[in-house]
Amino acid sequence: MLDVEDPEGEDPDDQLEDEENTGCNPSSDVKYPEKFVVVGSWQEGRYQGALAICVWRRSANKELVFKVEHVRDTNALKFIVFHNDKWHMIGYCGVNKIPRLKRALHRNEVHSISLDSLKRTYAYKEKKLLYSASLLIVKHGPWDRDDPGNTYNSHMSSIGKYFIFCSPVMYILFSKVISFKITARYHFMFNTFFLI
């Protein structure tokens, strides 16, 4: 029987052991693109101004640099674009996609952020043409799933909720402020501690 040698002179089993020892994960080297719709861009004029900057830079063949940042005091994420030595906000990340994007940012897995689409459509409520956009974010390794149950400030601990909504002191304080005109909504909020 003839022994067939490996062309490189190495045993494939040895190569496999080397990869396992070095902790090489082939899936982490694969890049996965994901579309993120920019939400809230119709809320303020400055967001529309920032998107207009994107239109101008793209038409002038200038580079578009985007970044994701946390919004203070919330678990929201905002999208910003760089122009004239400043960062300009264009809108927010959709609430269902926040957890997966935050994990990717925390693990330093985000490879690139680029403009996916930018269009101008007629907003019937506002009765004018407004910009809307989406970004293409590429990360190392597969994306996690969306979280349909995620809400803003959902990271608040149960202890924090207890002190805010269930503290007897807060109950008395708010009762004095709103006097006896407590709506059913506030009444339910003040008495949540009975359900805990």
MARKOL-501427 format. One record per atom (N, C-alpha, C): residue number from 1; residue in three letters; atom name; x, z, y. Coordinates in steps of 0.05 Angstrom, whole numbers, padded with zeros to 5 digits. Example, Ala and Ser with C-alpha at 12.3 -4.5 7.8 and 13.67 -1.06 7.14 Angstrom:
! residues 2
REC,nr,rest,atom,x,z,y
REC,1,ala,N,00264,00156,-00114
REC,1,ala,CA,00246,00156,-00090
REC,1,ala,C,00264,00156,-00066
REC,2,ser,N,00257,00142,-00045
REC,2,ser,CA,00273,00143,-00021
REC,2,ser,C,00258,00157,00001
END
This chain:
! residues 196
REC,nr,rest,atom,x,z,y
REC,1,met,N,00017,00000,-00024
REC,1,met,CA,00000,00000,00000
REC,1,met,C,00017,00000,00025
REC,2,leu,N,00010,-00016,00044
REC,2,leu,CA,00025,-00018,00069
REC,2,leu,C,00015,00001,00090
REC,3,asp,N,00033,00014,00103
REC,3,asp,CA,00025,00032,00126
REC,3,asp,C,00026,00016,00151
REC,4,val,N,00003,00014,00165
REC,4,val,CA,00001,-00001,00190
REC,4,val,C,00008,00019,00213
REC,5,glu,N,00028,00012,00228
REC,5,glu,CA,00036,00029,00250
REC,5,glu,C,00021,00022,00275
REC,6,asp,N,00017,00042,00291
REC,6,asp,CA,00004,00037,00317
REC,6,asp,C,00022,00021,00335
REC,7,pro,N,00012,00001,00349
REC,7,pro,CA,00029,-00016,00366
REC,7,pro,C,00045,00000,00386
REC,8,glu,N,00034,00022,00396
REC,8,glu,CA,00049,00038,00416
REC,8,glu,C,00067,00058,00403
REC,9,gly,N,00065,00060,00376
REC,9,gly,CA,00082,00079,00362
REC,9,gly,C,00072,00107,00363
REC,10,glu,N,00046,00111,00370
REC,10,glu,CA,00034,00137,00372
REC,10,glu,C,00010,00139,00354
REC,11,asp,N,00006,00162,00343
REC,11,asp,CA,-00017,00167,00326
REC,11,asp,C,-00042,00171,00343
REC,12,pro,N,-00064,00156,00338
REC,12,pro,CA,-00089,00160,00354
REC,12,pro,C,-00099,00188,00354
REC,13,asp,N,-00095,00202,00330
REC,13,asp,CA,-00105,00230,00329
REC,13,asp,C,-00089,00248,00348
REC,14,asp,N,-00063,00242,00351
REC,14,asp,CA,-00047,00257,00370
REC,14,asp,C,-00056,00253,00399
REC,15,gln,N,-00064,00228,00405
REC,15,gln,CA,-00074,00222,00432
REC,15,gln,C,-00099,00237,00438
REC,16,leu,N,-00117,00239,00417
REC,16,leu,CA,-00142,00253,00421
REC,16,leu,C,-00137,00283,00426
REC,17,glu,N,-00118,00294,00411
REC,17,glu,CA,-00111,00322,00415
REC,17,glu,C,-00100,00327,00443
REC,18,asp,N,-00083,00308,00453
REC,18,asp,CA,-00072,00311,00479
REC,18,asp,C,-00093,00311,00501
REC,19,glu,N,-00114,00293,00497
REC,19,glu,CA,-00136,00292,00517
REC,19,glu,C,-00151,00318,00517
REC,20,glu,N,-00156,00330,00493
REC,20,glu,CA,-00170,00355,00491
REC,20,glu,C,-00155,00378,00504
REC,21,asn,N,-00128,00377,00500
REC,21,asn,CA,-00112,00399,00511
REC,21,asn,C,-00110,00397,00541
REC,22,thr,N,-00110,00373,00552
REC,22,thr,CA,-00107,00370,00581
REC,22,thr,C,-00134,00374,00595
REC,23,gly,N,-00156,00376,00580
REC,23,gly,CA,-00182,00381,00592
REC,23,gly,C,-00193,00356,00605
REC,24,cys,N,-00184,00333,00597
REC,24,cys,CA,-00194,00308,00609
REC,24,cys,C,-00222,00303,00601
REC,25,asn,N,-00240,00299,00619
REC,25,asn,CA,-00268,00293,00614
REC,25,asn,C,-00274,00265,00623
REC,26,pro,N,-00277,00245,00605
REC,26,pro,CA,-00281,00218,00613
REC,26,pro,C,-00305,00214,00630
REC,27,ser,N,-00327,00229,00626
REC,27,ser,CA,-00351,00226,00641
REC,27,ser,C,-00348,00233,00670
REC,28,ser,N,-00329,00252,00676
REC,28,ser,CA,-00325,00260,00704
REC,28,ser,C,-00311,00238,00720
REC,29,asp,N,-00297,00219,00706
REC,29,asp,CA,-00284,00197,00720
REC,29,asp,C,-00303,00174,00727
REC,30,val,N,-00327,00175,00714
REC,30,val,CA,-00347,00154,00720
REC,30,val,C,-00362,00161,00745
REC,31,lys,N,-00366,00142,00763
REC,31,lys,CA,-00379,00147,00788
REC,31,lys,C,-00409,00139,00786
REC,32,tyr,N,-00426,00157,00795
REC,32,tyr,CA,-00455,00152,00794
REC,32,tyr,C,-00467,00151,00822
REC,33,pro,N,-00479,00129,00830
REC,33,pro,CA,-00492,00127,00856
REC,33,pro,C,-00520,00138,00855
REC,34,glu,N,-00529,00149,00877
REC,34,glu,CA,-00557,00159,00879
REC,34,glu,C,-00567,00154,00907
REC,35,lys,N,-00592,00145,00909
REC,35,lys,CA,-00604,00139,00935
REC,35,lys,C,-00617,00164,00946
REC,36,phe,N,-00612,00171,00971
REC,36,phe,CA,-00623,00194,00984
REC,36,phe,C,-00638,00184,01010
REC,37,val,N,-00664,00186,01009
REC,37,val,CA,-00680,00178,01032
REC,37,val,C,-00676,00199,01055
REC,38,val,N,-00671,00190,01079
REC,38,val,CA,-00668,00208,01102
REC,38,val,C,-00696,00215,01112
REC,39,val,N,-00703,00241,01110
REC,39,val,CA,-00730,00250,01118
REC,39,val,C,-00728,00263,01145
REC,40,gly,N,-00751,00263,01159
REC,40,gly,CA,-00752,00277,01185
REC,40,gly,C,-00740,00261,01208
REC,41,ser,N,-00733,00236,01204
REC,41,ser,CA,-00720,00220,01225
REC,41,ser,C,-00740,00212,01247
REC,42,trp,N,-00766,00216,01242
REC,42,trp,CA,-00786,00209,01262
REC,42,trp,C,-00793,00234,01279
REC,43,gln,N,-00782,00257,01273
REC,43,gln,CA,-00790,00282,01286
REC,43,gln,C,-00780,00284,01314
REC,44,glu,N,-00755,00275,01319
REC,44,glu,CA,-00743,00278,01345
REC,44,glu,C,-00730,00252,01354
REC,45,gly,N,-00730,00248,01380
REC,45,gly,CA,-00718,00224,01392
REC,45,gly,C,-00689,00222,01387
REC,46,arg,N,-00675,00245,01385
REC,46,arg,CA,-00646,00243,01381
REC,46,arg,C,-00638,00233,01354
REC,47,tyr,N,-00656,00237,01334
REC,47,tyr,CA,-00651,00226,01307
REC,47,tyr,C,-00653,00195,01308
REC,48,gln,N,-00673,00186,01323
REC,48,gln,CA,-00677,00157,01327
REC,48,gln,C,-00653,00145,01342
REC,49,gly,N,-00642,00160,01362
REC,49,gly,CA,-00619,00151,01376
REC,49,gly,C,-00595,00149,01358
REC,50,ala,N,-00592,00168,01340
REC,50,ala,CA,-00569,00167,01321
REC,50,ala,C,-00572,00143,01302
REC,51,leu,N,-00597,00138,01293
REC,51,leu,CA,-00601,00114,01276
REC,51,leu,C,-00596,00088,01291
REC,52,ala,N,-00602,00088,01317
REC,52,ala,CA,-00596,00065,01334
REC,52,ala,C,-00566,00060,01335
REC,53,ile,N,-00551,00082,01335
REC,53,ile,CA,-00522,00080,01335
REC,53,ile,C,-00513,00066,01309
REC,54,cys,N,-00526,00073,01287
REC,54,cys,CA,-00519,00061,01261
REC,54,cys,C,-00524,00031,01262
REC,55,val,N,-00546,00023,01275
REC,55,val,CA,-00553,-00005,01278
REC,55,val,C,-00531,-00020,01294
REC,56,trp,N,-00523,-00008,01316
REC,56,trp,CA,-00503,-00020,01333
REC,56,trp,C,-00476,-00022,01319
REC,57,arg,N,-00468,00000,01306
REC,57,arg,CA,-00441,-00001,01292
REC,57,arg,C,-00441,-00021,01270
REC,58,arg,N,-00464,-00023,01255
REC,58,arg,CA,-00465,-00042,01233
REC,58,arg,C,-00464,-00071,01244
REC,59,ser,N,-00478,-00076,01266
REC,59,ser,CA,-00478,-00103,01277
REC,59,ser,C,-00451,-00111,01289
REC,60,ala,N,-00436,-00090,01298
REC,60,ala,CA,-00409,-00095,01309
REC,60,ala,C,-00387,-00093,01288
REC,61,asn,N,-00396,-00091,01262
REC,61,asn,CA,-00377,-00089,01240
REC,61,asn,C,-00358,-00065,01242
REC,62,lys,N,-00368,-00044,01253
REC,62,lys,CA,-00353,-00019,01256
REC,62,lys,C,-00359,-00001,01232
REC,63,glu,N,-00340,00016,01225
REC,63,glu,CA,-00343,00034,01202
REC,63,glu,C,-00364,00055,01208
REC,64,leu,N,-00381,00060,01188
REC,64,leu,CA,-00401,00082,01190
REC,64,leu,C,-00392,00105,01172
REC,65,val,N,-00387,00128,01184
REC,65,val,CA,-00378,00152,01170
REC,65,val,C,-00401,00172,01170
REC,66,phe,N,-00410,00180,01146
REC,66,phe,CA,-00431,00200,01144
REC,66,phe,C,-00421,00225,01131
REC,67,lys,N,-00435,00247,01136
REC,67,lys,CA,-00428,00273,01125
REC,67,lys,C,-00454,00289,01121
REC,68,val,N,-00452,00308,01102
REC,68,val,CA,-00475,00326,01096
REC,68,val,C,-00467,00354,01105
REC,69,glu,N,-00485,00367,01119
REC,69,glu,CA,-00479,00395,01128
REC,69,glu,C,-00503,00412,01123
REC,70,his,N,-00498,00438,01120
REC,70,his,CA,-00519,00458,01117
REC,70,his,C,-00532,00464,01144
REC,71,val,N,-00558,00469,01143
REC,71,val,CA,-00572,00477,01167
REC,71,val,C,-00573,00507,01168
REC,72,arg,N,-00566,00519,01191
REC,72,arg,CA,-00563,00548,01193
REC,72,arg,C,-00590,00562,01187
REC,73,asp,N,-00589,00584,01172
REC,73,asp,CA,-00611,00601,01166
REC,73,asp,C,-00632,00588,01147
REC,74,thr,N,-00626,00565,01136
REC,74,thr,CA,-00644,00553,01116
REC,74,thr,C,-00628,00542,01093
REC,75,asn,N,-00641,00534,01072
REC,75,asn,CA,-00627,00520,01051
REC,75,asn,C,-00629,00490,01053
REC,76,ala,N,-00635,00480,01077
REC,76,ala,CA,-00637,00451,01082
REC,76,ala,C,-00610,00439,01085
REC,77,leu,N,-00608,00413,01081
REC,77,leu,CA,-00584,00397,01086
REC,77,leu,C,-00590,00375,01105
REC,78,lys,N,-00572,00371,01124
REC,78,lys,CA,-00576,00350,01144
REC,78,lys,C,-00555,00328,01140
REC,79,phe,N,-00563,00303,01147
REC,79,phe,CA,-00545,00281,01147
REC,79,phe,C,-00536,00274,01175
REC,80,ile,N,-00510,00270,01179
REC,80,ile,CA,-00499,00265,01206
REC,80,ile,C,-00480,00241,01204
REC,81,val,N,-00478,00226,01227
REC,81,val,CA,-00461,00203,01228
REC,81,val,C,-00441,00207,01251
REC,82,phe,N,-00417,00197,01248
REC,82,phe,CA,-00396,00200,01268
REC,82,phe,C,-00395,00177,01288
REC,83,his,N,-00395,00184,01314
REC,83,his,CA,-00394,00163,01334
REC,83,his,C,-00383,00175,01360
REC,84,asn,N,-00363,00162,01372
REC,84,asn,CA,-00351,00171,01397
REC,84,asn,C,-00342,00200,01396
REC,85,asp,N,-00327,00207,01375
REC,85,asp,CA,-00315,00233,01372
REC,85,asp,C,-00336,00256,01369
REC,86,lys,N,-00360,00249,01362
REC,86,lys,CA,-00381,00269,01357
REC,86,lys,C,-00397,00262,01332
REC,87,trp,N,-00409,00283,01321
REC,87,trp,CA,-00427,00280,01298
REC,87,trp,C,-00456,00280,01309
REC,88,his,N,-00472,00260,01300
REC,88,his,CA,-00499,00257,01309
REC,88,his,C,-00518,00260,01284
REC,89,met,N,-00538,00276,01287
REC,89,met,CA,-00557,00280,01264
REC,89,met,C,-00577,00258,01262
REC,90,ile,N,-00581,00247,01238
REC,90,ile,CA,-00600,00226,01233
REC,90,ile,C,-00625,00236,01218
REC,91,gly,N,-00624,00259,01206
REC,91,gly,CA,-00647,00270,01191
REC,91,gly,C,-00638,00289,01169
REC,92,tyr,N,-00656,00294,01150
REC,92,tyr,CA,-00651,00314,01130
REC,92,tyr,C,-00652,00302,01102
REC,93,cys,N,-00642,00317,01083
REC,93,cys,CA,-00644,00311,01054
REC,93,cys,C,-00671,00319,01045
REC,94,gly,N,-00684,00303,01028
REC,94,gly,CA,-00710,00310,01016
REC,94,gly,C,-00708,00337,01001
REC,95,val,N,-00729,00353,01003
REC,95,val,CA,-00728,00380,00992
REC,95,val,C,-00724,00381,00962
REC,96,asn,N,-00734,00361,00947
REC,96,asn,CA,-00731,00360,00918
REC,96,asn,C,-00702,00354,00910
REC,97,lys,N,-00687,00341,00927
REC,97,lys,CA,-00659,00333,00920
REC,97,lys,C,-00638,00353,00931
REC,98,ile,N,-00647,00373,00946
REC,98,ile,CA,-00628,00392,00958
REC,98,ile,C,-00611,00406,00937
REC,99,pro,N,-00622,00418,00915
REC,99,pro,CA,-00606,00433,00896
REC,99,pro,C,-00584,00416,00883
REC,100,arg,N,-00591,00392,00875
REC,100,arg,CA,-00571,00375,00862
REC,100,arg,C,-00549,00366,00881
REC,101,leu,N,-00555,00361,00906
REC,101,leu,CA,-00535,00353,00925
REC,101,leu,C,-00518,00377,00933
REC,102,lys,N,-00529,00401,00935
REC,102,lys,CA,-00514,00425,00942
REC,102,lys,C,-00494,00431,00919
REC,103,arg,N,-00503,00428,00894
REC,103,arg,CA,-00484,00433,00872
REC,103,arg,C,-00461,00413,00872
REC,104,ala,N,-00467,00387,00878
REC,104,ala,CA,-00446,00367,00879
REC,104,ala,C,-00426,00373,00901
REC,105,leu,N,-00436,00382,00924
REC,105,leu,CA,-00419,00389,00946
REC,105,leu,C,-00402,00413,00939
REC,106,his,N,-00414,00433,00927
REC,106,his,CA,-00400,00457,00920
REC,106,his,C,-00377,00452,00900
REC,107,arg,N,-00382,00433,00882
REC,107,arg,CA,-00362,00426,00862
REC,107,arg,C,-00342,00405,00871
REC,108,asn,N,-00345,00396,00896
REC,108,asn,CA,-00327,00375,00907
REC,108,asn,C,-00329,00350,00890
REC,109,glu,N,-00353,00343,00882
REC,109,glu,CA,-00357,00319,00865
REC,109,glu,C,-00366,00294,00881
REC,110,val,N,-00372,00298,00906
REC,110,val,CA,-00381,00275,00922
REC,110,val,C,-00358,00257,00928
REC,111,his,N,-00360,00231,00921
REC,111,his,CA,-00339,00212,00924
REC,111,his,C,-00342,00197,00951
REC,112,ser,N,-00366,00188,00957
REC,112,ser,CA,-00370,00173,00982
REC,112,ser,C,-00399,00174,00990
REC,113,ile,N,-00403,00169,01017
REC,113,ile,CA,-00430,00168,01028
REC,113,ile,C,-00431,00143,01045
REC,114,ser,N,-00450,00126,01040
REC,114,ser,CA,-00453,00101,01055
REC,114,ser,C,-00482,00095,01061
REC,115,leu,N,-00486,00077,01080
REC,115,leu,CA,-00514,00069,01087
REC,115,leu,C,-00526,00051,01066
REC,116,asp,N,-00548,00059,01055
REC,116,asp,CA,-00562,00043,01035
REC,116,asp,C,-00581,00024,01048
REC,117,ser,N,-00598,00033,01065
REC,117,ser,CA,-00617,00016,01079
REC,117,ser,C,-00624,00027,01106
REC,118,leu,N,-00630,00010,01125
REC,118,leu,CA,-00638,00018,01152
REC,118,leu,C,-00657,-00003,01162
REC,119,lys,N,-00682,00006,01167
REC,119,lys,CA,-00702,-00013,01176
REC,119,lys,C,-00719,-00001,01198
REC,120,arg,N,-00733,-00018,01212
REC,120,arg,CA,-00751,-00009,01234
REC,120,arg,C,-00779,-00016,01226
REC,121,thr,N,-00796,00004,01225
REC,121,thr,CA,-00824,-00001,01217
REC,121,thr,C,-00843,00011,01238
REC,122,tyr,N,-00868,00001,01238
REC,122,tyr,CA,-00887,00011,01257
REC,122,tyr,C,-00900,00036,01247
REC,123,ala,N,-00898,00058,01263
REC,123,ala,CA,-00910,00083,01255
REC,123,ala,C,-00937,00085,01269
REC,124,tyr,N,-00958,00085,01253
REC,124,tyr,CA,-00986,00084,01264
REC,124,tyr,C,-00992,00110,01279
REC,125,lys,N,-00983,00133,01269
REC,125,lys,CA,-00989,00158,01283
REC,125,lys,C,-00976,00159,01310
REC,126,glu,N,-00950,00151,01311
REC,126,glu,CA,-00935,00152,01336
REC,126,glu,C,-00941,00127,01353
REC,127,lys,N,-00952,00106,01341
REC,127,lys,CA,-00959,00081,01355
REC,127,lys,C,-00935,00067,01367
REC,128,lys,N,-00913,00066,01351
REC,128,lys,CA,-00889,00052,01361
REC,128,lys,C,-00871,00046,01337
REC,129,leu,N,-00852,00029,01341
REC,129,leu,CA,-00832,00022,01321
REC,129,leu,C,-00811,00044,01319
REC,130,leu,N,-00805,00053,01294
REC,130,leu,CA,-00785,00074,01290
REC,130,leu,C,-00767,00066,01267
REC,131,tyr,N,-00742,00077,01269
REC,131,tyr,CA,-00723,00072,01248
REC,131,tyr,C,-00727,00091,01224
REC,132,ser,N,-00722,00081,01200
REC,132,ser,CA,-00721,00097,01176
REC,132,ser,C,-00697,00088,01160
REC,133,ala,N,-00685,00107,01145
REC,133,ala,CA,-00660,00100,01131
REC,133,ala,C,-00658,00115,01105
REC,134,ser,N,-00639,00105,01089
REC,134,ser,CA,-00632,00119,01064
REC,134,ser,C,-00602,00116,01060
REC,135,leu,N,-00590,00136,01048
REC,135,leu,CA,-00561,00136,01043
REC,135,leu,C,-00555,00134,01013
REC,136,leu,N,-00533,00122,01007
REC,136,leu,CA,-00523,00120,00979
REC,136,leu,C,-00500,00139,00976
REC,137,ile,N,-00504,00160,00960
REC,137,ile,CA,-00484,00180,00955
REC,137,ile,C,-00473,00176,00926
REC,138,val,N,-00447,00173,00924
REC,138,val,CA,-00434,00169,00898
REC,138,val,C,-00418,00194,00891
REC,139,lys,N,-00422,00203,00866
REC,139,lys,CA,-00408,00227,00857
REC,139,lys,C,-00394,00222,00831
REC,140,his,N,-00374,00239,00825
REC,140,his,CA,-00361,00239,00800
REC,140,his,C,-00378,00252,00779
REC,141,gly,N,-00384,00238,00757
REC,141,gly,CA,-00401,00250,00736
REC,141,gly,C,-00431,00246,00743
REC,142,pro,N,-00448,00250,00723
REC,142,pro,CA,-00477,00245,00727
REC,142,pro,C,-00490,00265,00745
REC,143,trp,N,-00511,00257,00759
REC,143,trp,CA,-00526,00274,00776
REC,143,trp,C,-00544,00293,00760
REC,144,asp,N,-00549,00317,00771
REC,144,asp,CA,-00569,00334,00760
REC,144,asp,C,-00597,00323,00767
REC,145,arg,N,-00617,00334,00754
REC,145,arg,CA,-00645,00325,00759
REC,145,arg,C,-00655,00337,00786
REC,146,asp,N,-00676,00323,00796
REC,146,asp,CA,-00690,00334,00820
REC,146,asp,C,-00704,00360,00813
REC,147,asp,N,-00708,00377,00833
REC,147,asp,CA,-00722,00402,00829
REC,147,asp,C,-00748,00401,00845
REC,148,pro,N,-00771,00393,00831
REC,148,pro,CA,-00796,00391,00845
REC,148,pro,C,-00807,00418,00855
REC,149,gly,N,-00797,00440,00844
REC,149,gly,CA,-00806,00466,00853
REC,149,gly,C,-00790,00478,00876
REC,150,asn,N,-00770,00464,00886
REC,150,asn,CA,-00754,00475,00907
REC,150,asn,C,-00769,00475,00934
REC,151,thr,N,-00765,00496,00949
REC,151,thr,CA,-00777,00498,00976
REC,151,thr,C,-00756,00508,00995
REC,152,tyr,N,-00761,00504,01021
REC,152,tyr,CA,-00742,00513,01041
REC,152,tyr,C,-00741,00544,01040
REC,153,asn,N,-00717,00555,01043
REC,153,asn,CA,-00713,00585,01041
REC,153,asn,C,-00720,00596,01015
REC,154,ser,N,-00721,00580,00993
REC,154,ser,CA,-00727,00590,00967
REC,154,ser,C,-00705,00607,00955
REC,155,his,N,-00681,00606,00968
REC,155,his,CA,-00658,00622,00959
REC,155,his,C,-00661,00651,00967
REC,156,met,N,-00681,00658,00983
REC,156,met,CA,-00684,00686,00992
REC,156,met,C,-00688,00704,00968
REC,157,ser,N,-00674,00726,00967
REC,157,ser,CA,-00676,00745,00944
REC,157,ser,C,-00702,00760,00945
REC,158,ser,N,-00710,00770,00921
REC,158,ser,CA,-00735,00785,00919
REC,158,ser,C,-00733,00811,00935
REC,159,ile,N,-00709,00822,00938
REC,159,ile,CA,-00705,00847,00954
REC,159,ile,C,-00711,00841,00983
REC,160,gly,N,-00701,00817,00993
REC,160,gly,CA,-00706,00809,01020
REC,160,gly,C,-00735,00805,01025
REC,161,lys,N,-00749,00792,01006
REC,161,lys,CA,-00777,00788,01009
REC,161,lys,C,-00792,00814,01010
REC,162,tyr,N,-00782,00834,00995
REC,162,tyr,CA,-00796,00860,00994
REC,162,tyr,C,-00795,00873,01022
REC,163,phe,N,-00771,00873,01034
REC,163,phe,CA,-00768,00886,01060
REC,163,phe,C,-00782,00871,01082
REC,164,ile,N,-00784,00845,01079
REC,164,ile,CA,-00798,00829,01100
REC,164,ile,C,-00828,00832,01098
REC,165,phe,N,-00839,00829,01074
REC,165,phe,CA,-00868,00827,01071
REC,165,phe,C,-00881,00853,01061
REC,166,cys,N,-00865,00871,01048
REC,166,cys,CA,-00877,00893,01034
REC,166,cys,C,-00870,00920,01044
REC,167,ser,N,-00853,00922,01064
REC,167,ser,CA,-00845,00947,01075
REC,167,ser,C,-00868,00960,01090
REC,168,pro,N,-00874,00986,01084
REC,168,pro,CA,-00896,01000,01099
REC,168,pro,C,-00891,01000,01129
REC,169,val,N,-00865,01003,01137
REC,169,val,CA,-00859,01003,01165
REC,169,val,C,-00867,00976,01178
REC,170,met,N,-00860,00954,01165
REC,170,met,CA,-00867,00928,01175
REC,170,met,C,-00897,00924,01176
REC,171,tyr,N,-00910,00935,01156
REC,171,tyr,CA,-00940,00933,01154
REC,171,tyr,C,-00952,00947,01179
REC,172,ile,N,-00943,00971,01185
REC,172,ile,CA,-00954,00986,01208
REC,172,ile,C,-00947,00972,01234
REC,173,leu,N,-00922,00962,01236
REC,173,leu,CA,-00913,00949,01260
REC,173,leu,C,-00929,00924,01266
REC,174,phe,N,-00932,00907,01246
REC,174,phe,CA,-00948,00883,01250
REC,174,phe,C,-00977,00889,01254
REC,175,ser,N,-00987,00910,01241
REC,175,ser,CA,-01015,00918,01245
REC,175,ser,C,-01021,00926,01274
REC,176,lys,N,-01001,00940,01286
REC,176,lys,CA,-01004,00948,01314
REC,176,lys,C,-01003,00924,01333
REC,177,val,N,-00986,00905,01326
REC,177,val,CA,-00982,00881,01343
REC,177,val,C,-01007,00864,01344
REC,178,ile,N,-01018,00859,01320
REC,178,ile,CA,-01041,00841,01319
REC,178,ile,C,-01068,00857,01319
REC,179,ser,N,-01065,00883,01323
REC,179,ser,CA,-01088,00901,01326
REC,179,ser,C,-01105,00898,01300
REC,180,phe,N,-01132,00896,01304
REC,180,phe,CA,-01149,00895,01281
REC,180,phe,C,-01158,00866,01274
REC,181,lys,N,-01146,00847,01289
REC,181,lys,CA,-01153,00819,01284
REC,181,lys,C,-01134,00807,01263
REC,182,ile,N,-01135,00818,01240
REC,182,ile,CA,-01118,00808,01218
REC,182,ile,C,-01134,00787,01202
REC,183,thr,N,-01123,00764,01200
REC,183,thr,CA,-01136,00742,01185
REC,183,thr,C,-01132,00747,01156
REC,184,ala,N,-01147,00732,01140
REC,184,ala,CA,-01145,00734,01111
REC,184,ala,C,-01116,00727,01102
REC,185,arg,N,-01104,00709,01116
REC,185,arg,CA,-01076,00700,01108
REC,185,arg,C,-01057,00723,01112
REC,186,tyr,N,-01057,00737,01135
REC,186,tyr,CA,-01039,00759,01140
REC,186,tyr,C,-01046,00783,01122
REC,187,his,N,-01072,00786,01117
REC,187,his,CA,-01080,00809,01100
REC,187,his,C,-01068,00805,01072
REC,188,phe,N,-01069,00781,01062
REC,188,phe,CA,-01057,00775,01036
REC,188,phe,C,-01027,00780,01037
REC,189,met,N,-01013,00772,01059
REC,189,met,CA,-00984,00775,01061
REC,189,met,C,-00977,00804,01061
REC,190,phe,N,-00992,00821,01076
REC,190,phe,CA,-00985,00849,01078
REC,190,phe,C,-00990,00864,01052
REC,191,asn,N,-01007,00854,01036
REC,191,asn,CA,-01014,00869,01012
REC,191,asn,C,-01002,00856,00986
REC,192,thr,N,-00981,00840,00990
REC,192,thr,CA,-00968,00827,00967
REC,192,thr,C,-00955,00848,00949
REC,193,phe,N,-00947,00871,00961
REC,193,phe,CA,-00932,00891,00944
REC,193,phe,C,-00950,00902,00922
REC,194,phe,N,-00976,00899,00924
REC,194,phe,CA,-00993,00908,00902
REC,194,phe,C,-00990,00890,00878
REC,195,leu,N,-00981,00866,00882
REC,195,leu,CA,-00978,00847,00860
REC,195,leu,C,-00951,00848,00847
REC,196,ile,N,-00932,00862,00859
REC,196,ile,CA,-00905,00864,00848
REC,196,ile,C,-00903,00884,00825
END
